[in-house]
């Protein structure tokens, strides 16, 4: 059966798509030009596809996953009159896949990465419902993988996950993110090959992006004594799940049922340089699988009056909010696309940073809408927000010169 290429509307003006309402409010043109200059990627001569246009194009790819590359480029370039030059005369700009790939290759991944590092941040105000626990902003860290195009260079860089029946059909990139649970905003991320461990990728995130006003949740796959020390050094509060078989003898039983114990590095055979923690053991009630629903948390909040055990146990399950964020990336933004489009490792990373920026733009808009109406952002539909943005963008006012 013949396949029909999808297309977007013939008269969409994507100066409107990159209007101040969504994408450009997150990455305004002055910021883009500043980063382009810092990375040495600013256009040295007048091109059909100037570097700022390519930045917006990469972000737009995340919103128009269902459209061919040329179609996304068409709607972006039709709105570039504000950039000046020959593309500002109102004519339609045509470019082949090769020209698009060359423009993206000239841009490279560093520009999008630095933009993400400048833009991604927590957005919840103190009075935003569901984003805070007492005096701490609730955060979570987790990781996932994403299929990339089955090209030789991608396979060599990212690698394939192994399975009992051989290897996966596609190479996979690994992504680790720090998320603000109340708003689903990704505040920082690391990406790399499949073989790179999540704990290794988490180190720079915990060292550089934690703040004393944060309470960070993590699953048991992230615990190591080294990571725990790195996270504690930031001044942030932690509530991490650890394996129930981990040796944590009771040193002092507290009134809320938790107890104090000491963590040691596995290399500290003499157990001399430990770190005191508070341990919370609990089991979910009325569970069909009680053995699987037994939890052990360790926290550096040693005073139970500051965070009672029952409250921390309930709060830990907010960590699953990050699973919803990953689903937004892997299902709702990518749509029917099961594999990232890019054919080289550099462009895969560029596309992922663009995806993170587009997701941040949507989630920030949703947080603002929730805040204006006194709602928890969890009550708003991400899928509906994406549809509204795509429907309303053509009606928005273009960015002024």
Secondary structure, DSSP 8 states (H G I E B T S, - for coil): ---------TT--HHHHTSTTTHHHHS-HHHHHHHHHHHT-S-SS--SS-HHHHHHHHHHHHH-TTS-HHHHHHHHHTTGGGG-SGGGGS------HHHHHHHHHHHHHHHHHHHHHHH------TT-TTSEETTEEEEEEEEEEEE----HHHHHHH---EETTEE-SS-EEEEEEEEETTTTEEEEEEEEETTS-HHHHHHHHHHHH--TTEEEEE-GGG--HHHHHHHHHTT-EEEEE--TTS----SEE-TTS-EEEEE--TT-TT--S-EEEEEEEEE-TT-TTTTTTEEEEEES---TTTS-HHHHHHHHGGGGHHHHHHHIIIIIITTT--S---SSHHHHHHHHHHHHHHHHHHHHHHHHHHHHTT--GGGS-HHHHHHHHHHHGGGS-----
